[in-house]
Amino acid sequence: MNFLELAKSRFAVRQYTGQVVTDDELNYILECGRVAPSAVNFQPWHFYVVMGEEKRALLQQCYNRDWFKEAPVYIVCSVHRDQAWTRQSDGKPHGDIDIAIAVEHMCLAAAELGMGTCWVCNFDAAMCADVMDMATDEYPAVIIALGHTEAVAPEKNRKPLEEIVTRL
Ligand SMILES: Cc1cc2nc3c(=O)[nH]c(=O)nc-3n(C[C@H](O)[C@H](O)[C@H](O)COP(=O)(O)O)c2cc1C
């Protein structure tokens, strides 16, 4: 697979099989997140792998969707505000950019393994921080739902290049 094929093979998977995610698969995916770039290489992130029944049930209350309950693994990706780089010129914090890169590295890694993921941001963040026992400077940015799937990638519905690119 070249990179474009890999990028197209990743899609929002909301249907998972019961197939177990192995440690090798999980470790590969996490390693791909670890090597992601971040502003000033501050790596202001933490990845919580949630597989235990008790925590799963609590996390599912933060994002109450039937399909979400099917995913065998959740990776809760948090940002430590105190560790993230802030641009001096306008005070813009860059933790959300950093975490987004790491998350997509992991989603693409899973796609390379033939597995499915879905980015989830529409969850109750305060409840999630509480469930994950996060530090005061830490917030949950993204939950990755992860698992094996039989779903097939649909055609990408994206704006055409002419609409989104300006050549100067
Ligand atoms: C930042 C971000 C947040 C998202 N949050 C959710 C979410 O809370 N729930 C959900 O079902 N999908 C969520 N998605 C998945 C998007 O709906 C999906 O990626 C988008 O429609 C494009 O489809 P594709 O991923 O299949 O190419 C999110 C995606 C991104 C990038």
The ligand as a Gaussian input file, in Angstrom:
#p B3LYP/6-31G(d) Opt

LIG

0 1
 C      -11.692000      15.604000      15.442000
 C      -12.691000      14.530000      15.086000
 C      -13.724000      14.256000      15.945000
 C      -14.639000      13.238000      15.659000
 N      -15.599000      12.902000      16.582000
 C      -16.445000      11.908000      16.297000
 C      -17.422000      11.520000      17.263000
 O      -17.492000      12.044000      18.358000
 N      -18.270000      10.501000      16.934000
 C      -18.201000       9.853000      15.723000
 O      -18.996000       8.943000      15.491000
 N      -17.277000      10.202000      14.787000
 C      -16.408000      11.210000      15.049000
 N      -15.454000      11.552000      14.133000
 C      -15.384000      10.835000      12.848000
 C      -15.797000      11.736000      11.664000
 O      -17.192000      11.868000      11.647000
 C      -15.262000      11.129000      10.362000
 O      -13.861000      11.009000      10.458000
 C      -15.589000      12.010000       9.160000
 O      -16.986000      12.005000       8.928000
 C      -14.887000      11.559000       7.888000
 O      -15.193000      10.217000       7.597000
 P      -14.050000       9.105000       7.476000
 O      -13.271000       9.119000       8.763000
 O      -14.830000       7.816000       7.313000
 O      -13.181000       9.417000       6.313000
 C      -14.528000      12.535000      14.426000
 C      -13.455000      12.814000      13.577000
 C      -12.543000      13.785000      13.893000
 C      -11.367000      14.022000      12.972000

